[in-house]
Structures are given as C-alpha cells and as structure tokens.
C-alpha cells in the first residue's frame, strides 16, 4: 500500500511538471534564445526526471543495469539539484538583464556541481550498501549518509528560500492580477517545500542523536509536500500565460473591487448620517448591498467620491478624490479602506463628530 502511495504521489508531481513544460513548449520553440524560458524548461524537466527515477520500475531498472545498489537514489537527488540550479538561473533571468544573468550561470552551475561531487563522494564512501527502497531509513545512521542527506536538503532549502523571497518581491510590484497571484502561488509552493525540508532534517537528525524516530507517516507527509510544492509552482508559473485567455485579470479585478465595496460600506453609511447632502441615494441595507453585483466598478467609484465629499464637508480631509494618492484610483481605495478600518474600531474621528453635532 505504501509503495502504491509513493508511486501515486510521484506520478502527480511528474505529471504536473510535464504539463507545465508542455504548456511552455510552443513559447520555447519560438524563442529558443530566451534564457528565462530555457531555464524554466530545465527546472521542470529535471524535476520530472528526478521524481521518475526515485520509484519503481525506474529505480530497480537503473540499479540492475548499472550493477550499483541504490545508484538511482544518487541519480534522482542529482537531478533534483540540477532542477534547483535551473530555477536559480530562471530567477536570475527575471531579476537581471541578459548579460548579468548569463554571468551568474557559471556560479549557479558550479555551486550545484560542488554539492553533487560532495554527495557522490559520500554516497560511495564506506562499505557497499545492499539494495533497498527505504534508503534513508536503512542507512541514515551512517555518518556518510547523514552528511549526504543534510547537504542535499540544505541546498534545496537555500533554493526554496530564494524562490519564496524573489517571487514575493515580484508579486508586490506586479500590476497584473494574474501575474501577482501566480507569483504568490509559487511563493506558497516554496513555503510548503520548506515543510518538506524540516521533515527531512528531522528524519536525519533524530536517529543520529539517538532521539525517538519520527512517525512513519512523516515520510508520506514529506512526499505529499513535494507533490503540493510542484503543483503550486507549476500552476503559479503558468497562470500569467493562460490567465488572460480566461479573462482571469478581469475576474480578479472585479472580485477585488467588490471586496472594496464591502470594506467601505460601514464608513460610507456612517458618513451618510452626518453628511447626507453629498450622497445621491441613501445607502441600502448591508445585506442588500452585499448581494448587489451590478456595475461594481461604477458603484465603487461613486462610493469613493461620496466618502471624500463627505469628509470634505466635515473638514476631516480636504483632499479631493484621487489627489491624496497622486490620482491613483486603486491607491485611493486602499487609503479609504484603511480609514474605514479605523472607523469600524473607533467610530468617526472626534473632529468629524464635533462638526456633526
């Protein structure tokens, strides 16, 4: 049963990685010189290959053909490092111009090569280890193998931290909703991957320090984390491409504006009670407003104007709509949402209440 579960989780990861590659293949074919696309292709293909060789039938076939027990374990881990190195090149291509990104390729490849060399030396150190599908459980108490595993996991952790921080940075400055949400999903994938890192380190450190062995279910949880990480990264990295075709940006923008209507309602309705002359119509009930889905953008714009006009009448904020945020409507909405949050906690500011009385 456990073997079947492993195959299922690995197959999910492989399938998602290959789907991401297949989706990007036309762009890669037409832009073969694009460094970012080549690095992305390398990331997902090495990832799929790594997951493939770590389970049967590939695992057993590689070991039988080579005559070296557990060689598939080393090969799979090396492919995983190659995927991680490619992801660093991909991030560099997004962060720097082509010349600078190309200069960073030898550093990324060289670092991965050093780690792979060290892992290979540790793998072959000591006596020959009999073939097993539970490689880490069987041999993690051996110093060479525990060092091998810590080195591998540490490199993956380093890459995941870079992926998470970089994608969150790009998401914070991205204008397109599809790109922003896609990057956030990639960042979440990086965080889930760090849970795998913690679980793997616990499985290595506990036996070495003679601590109680982690529950067997942690291995399954770790494999699930890997599948989820790959899924989130594959989904997030392709959303910016296929999202516009499904009107993803428009849908997200509509949802964000509808949410802003909800957040501004308490302040808007509260200001009506003290400055109703600037409102075109009385606010509906909160329930009616909640389920009113027509003309969301127009209603939001009108609500912002009426709130600003009411604040102007009450001498609470003399800036006309858009001026306080340099004419940026979205920034104006965010500013009023913060004011609405203060209103929900404390009511109208004293200056407003005093004028109203």
VOLUM-490739 format. One record per atom (N, C-alpha, C): x, y, z. Coordinates in steps of 0.1 Angstrom, whole numbers, plus 2048, in hexadecimal, padded with zeros to 3 digits. Atoms other than C-alpha are relative to their C-alpha. Layout:
residues N
XYZ...
***
This chain:
residues 357
8087F480080080080080980D8007F77F47FF81C8188098078027F37F97FF80D82E8107E87F78067F680A7FA80980E8187D57FE80F8028027F17FD80A8397E780C8087FC7F47F980582E8427DF7FF8037F18007FF80E82983B7BB7F580B7FC80B7F780380884F7BB80580F8027FB7F27FD81886E7CB80B8047F67F57FD80983786C7B57FA8037F28077FE80D8208687967F980E7FF8067F380080D8877A080A80B7FD7F57F680282D89B7A28058007F27FB80180E83A88E7817F78057F680A7FC80A81A89476F7FE80F8008017F27FF8178B877C80C8077F97F47FA80683B8C07728007FF7F180080280F8378B174F7F58097FA80A7F78058168C474B80580F7FF7FA7F28008288E57548098017F47F780080B8438DC73B7F98017F280880180D82A8D371F7F980E7FD8077F38028188F472580A80B7FB7F67F68048389087218077FD7F47F980480C8458F47047FF8087F48027F780C8369096E880880D8017F97F37FE8459296F780F7FD8007F28038008669176FC8057FD7F27FD80380E86690B6D880280D7F77FF7F480886092E6CA80A80A8067F77F77FA87893F6E280C7F88067F68097FB8949266E580C8078067F57F97FA8AD9416EF7FD80680D8047FA7F389994C70D8057F980C7FA8077F48AD94472C7F67FC80A8098037F58909457447F77F47FC80780C80487C92C72F8087F38007F780C7FF89991472C8027FC80E7FE8047F28A09167517F37FA80680C8067FB87B9107587FE7F27FB80280E80587A8F274180A7F68077F78097F98998E47527FB7FD80E8058027F38898E97747F67F580180B80A80086A8D576C8047F27FB7FC80D80587A8BA7578097F980A7F88067F68958B37717F87FB80C8088047F587B8B278B7F87F37FD80780C8048668997788097F47FF7F780C8018848837718047FC80E7FC8047F388F8847967F57F880780A8077FA86D8797A27FE7F27F980280C80786B85E78780A7F58057F680A7FD88C84C7907FF7FC80F8008047F188484B7B67F67F680380A80A7FD8688327B38017F57F580080B80A8648107A27F68047F57F680A80486680578780E8067FD7F37FA80588181F77E80B7FD80B7F58017F689381C7A08077F27FF7FA80D8008987F679E8077FE7F27F980280D8A07F777980D8067FF7F37F98008BC81177D80A7F88087F78077F88CB7FD7998057F37FA7FC80D8078CA7DC7868098027F47F87FE80C8D87EB76680E8058047F27FB7FC8F57FD7798077F68087F98097F78FC7E179180480780D7FC7F97F38FF7FB7AD7F380280880C7FF7F88E67F87C97FD80F8048057F37FC8D18177CF80580C7F87FB7F58098E182B7B37F58097FC80C7F88048BE8377AA7FE80B80A8027F67F68BD8497CB80980C7FE7F77F58028DC85D7C47FC8077F38047FA80C8D18637A07F480A80180C7F87FD8AF8707AB80380D8077FC7F47F98BE8877C480880A7F87F87F78098D78957AB7F78077F68097F980A8BB89C7927F880A8088077F77F88A88AD7AF80980D8017F77F47FE8C78C47B48018077F28007FA80D8C88CA78E7F48097FE80C7F98018A48D578F80080D8097FF7F57F78AB8EC7AD80A80B7FA7F77F78068C98FB79B7FA8087F58077FA80C8B490277C7F680B80580A7F67FB89A91479280780C8047F97F47FD8B592B79F8048087F47FD7F980D8BF93377B7F48077FB80C7FA80589B9397737FD80D8088027F47F789895279180980B7FC7F67F68048B89637867FC8077F38047FB80D8AA9677637F480A80180B7F67FE88B97977180580C8087FC7F67F889F98E78980A8097FA7F57F88068BC99A7737FE8007F080080180F8C29A274E8077F47FC7FA80C8068CE98773780E7FE8037F18017FE8F398F73A8037FC80E7FD8037F28F398E7607FB7F380480680D7FD8DC97076280A7F57FA7F780A8068F495D74A80D7FF8097F48017F79119667617FE7F880C8048077F48FF95677E7FF7F17FE80280E8038FA93576C80C7F78057F58097FB91D9277738017FF8108018017F29199307987F67F680580B8097FC8F891E79B8047F17FD7FC80E8049048FF78780C7FB8087F48047F89268FF7997FC7FC80E8048047F29168FF7BC7F97F380080780D8018FE8E37B280A7F57FD7F680A80391C8D07A48087FC80C7F98037F492F8D37C47F87F880A8098087F79128C67D87FE7F27FB80280E80690C8A97C080D7F88027F48077FE9318A07C28027FB80E7FF8047F29318A07E87F67F580380A80B7FE91188B7E88047F37FA7FB80C8079208727D080B7FA8087F58067F793F86E7E67FA7FA80C8068057F392A8698057F87F37FD80880B8049138517F28097F37FF7F780B80293083A7E98097FD80B7F88027F494283E80A7FC7F480880480B7F894381F8207FD7F47F980380D8079387FC8197F48017F780B8008099207F37FE7F37FE80880D8017F98FC7F780A7F67F97F78098088088E37DD7FF7F48087FB80C7FA8078C67E67E87F480180A80C7FE7F88A87F57FA7F880B7FB8097F580488A80B7F37FE80A80B8007F77F488C81A81680E8048037F27FD7FF8AE82881180380980C7FD7F77F58AD84482B7FD7F980D8038077F489C82F84580B7F58047F780B7FD8B581384180E8058037F17FC7FF8D682783F80280E8067FE7F37FB8D084984E80980180C7F87FF7F48E284086E80F7FF7FC7F280080590283C85980480F7FE7FC7F180191685E85C8008057F17FF7FB80E91D85F8367F28037FA80D7FE8068F885B82D7F880B8078077F57FA8EB87384780680D7FB7FA7F480590488D83B7FB8037F28057FF80E8F98868177F280680080E7FC8008D588B8207FF80F8048007F27FB8DB8AB83480580A7F57FB7F880B8EF8B98177F68027F580A80080A8D48B17FE7F480980480B7F97FB8B88BF81380380F8027FC7F27FE8CB8DF81C8018077F37FF7F980D8D18E77F77F18037FB80E7FE8048AC8E27F07F980B8088057F67F78A38F880E80580E7FB7FA7F38058BA9148017F88047F38077FD80C8A99127DF7F180580380E7FD7FC8869127EE7FE80E8068007F27FA88E93180380180B7F57FF7F780B8999437E47F48017F880C80080887B9397D07F580780880B7FA7F98639447EC80280F8017FD7F27FF8749667F27FF8077F38007FA80D87996E7CE7F18027FA80E7FF8068559667C37F78098088087F67F78469797E180480E7FC7FB7F280485B9977D67F98047F38067FD80D84F9957B27F180180180E7FF7FE82B98F7BE7FC80E8058037F37F982C9AF7D380180C7F67FF7F580A8359C47B47F97FD7F380780480C8219B279A7F28077FF80C7F98038049C578A7F57F67FC80A8098057F29A87797FC7F680B80480A7F67DC9937918047F27FD7FC80E8037E497377E80F7FE8047F28017FD80997978280280080F7FF7FF7F28069837A67FC7F480880580D7F97F19657B18097F47FC7F780B80480794E79D80D8008087F47FF7F982695A7AE7FD7FD80F8038047F28159577D07FE7F180280180F7FF80C9337C980E7F97FF7F380580083092C7C080780280E7FB7FD7F383A93C7E17FB7F680A80780A7F78219267F48067F27FD7FA80D8038309087E280E7FF8067F47FF7F98529137EF7FF7FE80F8028027F28459148127FC7F280480380E7FE8358F280F80C7F77FF7F38088018578E580380880180C7F87FF7F48678F28227FB7F780B80580A7F78508DC8368067F27FD7F980C80485F8BF82380E8008057F37FF7FB8818CC82C8017FD80F8008037F28788CC8517FE7F280380380E7FD8698A985080C7F87FC7F480880388889C83E80B8018097F67FD7F68A08AC8567FD7F880D8048077F488C89D8738037F17FE7FE80F80388E87A86380F7FD8007F28038008B487E86080680280E7FA7FC7F48BC88F8817FC7F780C8058087F58A68798988087F38027F880C7FE8B885889280F8038047F27FC7FD8DB86989380180380E8007FC7F28D38788B57FA7F680980680A7F88C38588C17F380480680D7FC7FB8A28698C57F57F77FA80A8098068818578BF7FE8037F18027FE80E87C85289A7F28067FD80C7FA80486286888A7F67F67FB80A8098058418578828017FD7F17FF80580E8408438617F88097F78087F780882585A85580680C7FB7F97F480483E8768528057FF7F27FB80280E84D8678337F58027F680B7FE80A82B8668227FC80F8008037F17FF82588A82E80A8077F87F67F980784689481F7FE7FE7F180380280E83D8847FD7F48087FC80B7F880381C8967FE80480F7FF7FB7F280182E8B78048078027F37F97FF80D8448B07E67F68027F480A7FF80B8258AA7D07F980D8008077F37FF8138C97DD80980B7FB7F67F68048338DE7D88008017F17FF80080F8368D37B47F38057FA80D7FC8058118D87AE7FE8108018017F17FE8118FC7BC80A8087F77F67F98098319067A97FC7FE7F180480180E8248F77887F48087FD80C7F880280290878C80380F8007FD7F27FF8109297988098057F47F77FB80A82B92B77D7F98007F280780080D8129257617F38097FF80C7F78007F493B76C80280D7F87FF7F380880395B75D7FF7FE7F180280280E80294A73B7F27FC7FC80D8048047E193973B7F480880680A7F87F97CF9507537F880A7F78077F68087C796C73A7F67FA7F78098078097B79537227F27FD80680C8037F979E94A73D7FA80C8088047F37FA79996F74780280080F7FD8027F27AA96776880380E8067FD7F37FB7B798B76C7F380880380C7F97FE7949997687F87FB80B8078067F578598078080680480D7F97FD7F379F98779B7FD80F8038037F27FE79A9AD7967F280280580D7FF7FC7759A97997FE7FC80F8018057F37789957B980780A80A7F97F67F77919AE7C87F780C8028097F47FF7799CB7C17F47FD80880C8047F875B9B87CF8047FF80F7FC8007F376F9B27EE80280E8067FE7F37FC7789D67F07F380780480E7FB7FD7539DF7EF7FC7FC80E8048057F374E9C980D80780780B7F87FA7F676A9D88207FD80F8038047F27FF75F9FC8197F280280580E7FE7FC73B9F68227FE80680D8037FA7F373C9FD84780480F8017FC7F280074FA1E8427F68087F88097F9809739A288257F280280680D7FF7F9718A2183880180980C7FF7F87F4725A3185780180F7FD7FF7F380572EA518447F38067FB80D7FC80570BA528357F880780C8087FB7F56FDA5985880480E8047FB7F37FD712A7985B8028097F47FE7F880C716A848377F87FB7F580880780A6F9A768247FE8097F38027F880C6F8A9480C80A7FD7F57F780480A716A867F97FD7F37FA80380E805706A647F37F58017F680A80080A6F2A5E7D47F37F980580B8077FA6DCA447E58047FA80D7FD8067F36DAA368088067F27FE7FA80E8016EFA1780E7F67F580280980C7FE6DC9F680B8047F980D7FC8087F46DC9DD82780D7F97FC7F38078036FD9CB82B7FE7F37F980280D8066EE9AA8207FD8037F18037FD80E6DF9BA80080D8057F97F37FB8067019CB7F98097F47FD7F880C8017129A97FE7FD7F97F480480980B6FE9987E37FD8087F38027F880C6FE9B57CA80D7FF7F87F48038087169AA7AE8008087F47FF7F980C70E9C379380880C8017F97F38017249E078880A80280C7F87FF7F573E9D87A280A80B7FF7F67F58017599EF7957FA80E8018077F37FF741A0C7917FC80380E8047FE7F3733A077B380B80380A7F57FE7F7755A057C380580F7FE7FB7F2803760A267B17F780A80780A7F77FA740A377BD80280080F7FF8017F1745A2A7E080D8088057F37F97FC769A387E17FD80F7FF8037F280275DA5A7D47F780580B8097FB7F6741A5C7ED80780080E7F98007F4757A5280A80980C8017F77F4800771A6D8007F880D8018097F47FF755A877FC7FB80280E8057FF7F2747A7F81E80B8048097F47FC7F776AA8282E80380E7FE7FE7F280376EAA381C7F680980780B7F87FA74DAB082980380180F7FD8017F2757AA584C80E8058047F37FA7FE779AB584880A7F68067F780A7FB789A9485180B7FC7F77F580280A79DA908317FD8087F48037F680B79FAAD8188047FB7F37FB80480E7AFA997FC7F47FA7F880A806809797A927DF8047F27FC7FE80E804794A6F7D180C7FF7F67F48028097B5A627C280C8088037F57F77FE7CAA7F7CD8097FB80B7F88047F57D6A707EE8097F57FC7F880B8057E4A527DB8068027F27FA7FD80C7F1A647BD7F87FC7F480880380B7D3A5C7A77FF7F17FD80180F8027D7A367AB7F37FB80780D8047FA7B3A297B08027F48097FE80B7F77BFA087BE80680480D7FA7FB7F47D5A197D77F680880980B7F87F97B8A307E07F77F68078098097FA7A2A127E78077F980C7F98067F57BDA027FD80180980C7FF7F67F67C1A228107F280180880D7FF7F979BA258177FD7F380780380C7F879AA0082180780080D7F97FF7F37B4A0783C7F88098098087F77F879EA248477F37F980580C8087FC780A0D8478037F680B7FC8097F57939F485D80180880D7FF7F87F479AA108767F280380580E7FD7FD775A1A8757F97F480780680C7FA76A9F687C8047FE80F7FB8027F37809F689B7FD80B80A8027F47F777BA198A97F58097FD80A7F780475FA2989780680C7F87FB7F4806761A4B88680A8078087F77F87F977FA6088F7FA80B8088067F67F8779A7A8AA7FD80D7F88037F480877CA978917F47FF7F880D802808760A8887C7F480080980B8017F774AA8089A7FD80E8058027F27FB74FAA48A77F98087F68077F880B745AB48867F27FB7FE80D805803728A9D8827F680480B8097FC7F671AAA78A47FD80F800
***
